[in-house]
Amino acid sequence: MCLQVLDKYSPSIGTLDNKLNISSVKTIVNELVLDLIASIKEDDPPLPDMNNEEVFKFYFQLFNKDYK
């Protein structure tokens, strides 16, 4: 005697598995992009030209307000 078992859930499980795989790939790509952006460092701004008398005077007065 043979019984025929009807599998109702295999197509639904396959569809769900595909959707989860697509979602996980999107999440991985988003995390990689965010990690890449976080790893990029800005350049330090250039130091002021302290040989220029006006620049030196400005910074001296800015950082030495007690010395009038």
Backbone torsions as a table, in degrees:
resi	resn	phi	psi	omega
1	MET	NA	135.7	-179.7
2	CYS	-116.6	140.4	175.3
3	LEU	-112.7	137.5	175.9
4	GLN	-102.8	118.1	-179.8
5	VAL	-98.8	124.2	-179.5
6	LEU	-92.0	119.7	-179.1
7	ASP	-92.6	105.3	-177.6
8	LYS	-86.4	-23.1	-167.4
9	TYR	-97.3	-14.7	-178.3
10	SER	-59.4	-46.7	178.3
11	PRO	-63.1	-38.7	179.1
12	SER	-67.1	-39.1	178.7
13	ILE	-65.9	-41.1	177.9
14	GLY	-63.0	-42.4	178.3
15	THR	-64.1	-45.0	178.7
16	LEU	-62.6	-41.5	179.3
17	ASP	-63.2	-41.3	177.7
18	ASN	-64.1	-42.5	179.0
19	LYS	-63.3	-40.8	178.4
20	LEU	-65.4	-39.8	177.9
21	ASN	-63.2	-43.6	178.9
22	ILE	-62.9	-44.0	179.9
23	SER	-64.3	-40.0	-179.4
24	SER	-68.3	-36.0	177.3
25	VAL	-64.7	-42.7	178.1
26	LYS	-61.8	-42.1	-179.9
27	THR	-64.6	-42.7	179.6
28	ILE	-63.1	-43.7	179.9
29	VAL	-64.3	-43.2	178.4
30	ASN	-61.1	-42.6	179.2
31	GLU	-66.0	-38.4	177.9
32	LEU	-64.1	-41.5	179.2
33	VAL	-65.2	-43.5	179.1
34	LEU	-63.9	-39.4	176.8
35	ASP	-65.2	-39.1	178.9
36	LEU	-65.0	-43.5	178.8
37	ILE	-63.7	-40.7	-179.7
38	ALA	-67.4	-27.7	-177.2
39	SER	-80.5	-15.6	-180.0
40	ILE	-78.0	124.8	-178.3
41	LYS	-106.8	142.5	176.9
42	GLU	-76.4	151.7	175.0
43	ASP	-73.3	146.9	175.2
44	ASP	-69.4	143.3	178.2
45	PRO	-66.2	152.0	-179.4
46	PRO	-66.8	147.5	178.5
47	LEU	-73.1	147.8	179.2
48	PRO	-67.5	152.6	179.6
49	ASP	-80.9	98.1	-177.3
50	MET	-77.3	-6.0	174.4
51	ASN	-78.0	-20.6	175.9
52	ASN	-77.1	126.2	-174.2
53	GLU	-63.7	-39.7	-179.5
54	GLU	-66.3	-41.6	179.2
55	VAL	-66.2	-44.0	178.8
56	PHE	-60.4	-44.6	-179.7
57	LYS	-61.6	-43.7	179.8
58	PHE	-59.9	-50.0	-178.4
59	TYR	-69.8	-34.1	177.9
60	PHE	-63.7	-45.7	179.2
61	GLN	-67.9	-34.0	-179.7
62	LEU	-66.7	-44.1	-175.4
63	PHE	-93.2	-6.6	-178.9
64	ASN	-128.7	58.8	-178.4
65	LYS	-68.4	-20.1	178.8
66	ASP	-74.0	-25.1	-178.6
67	TYR	-95.2	92.3	-178.5
68	LYS	-94.1	NA	NA
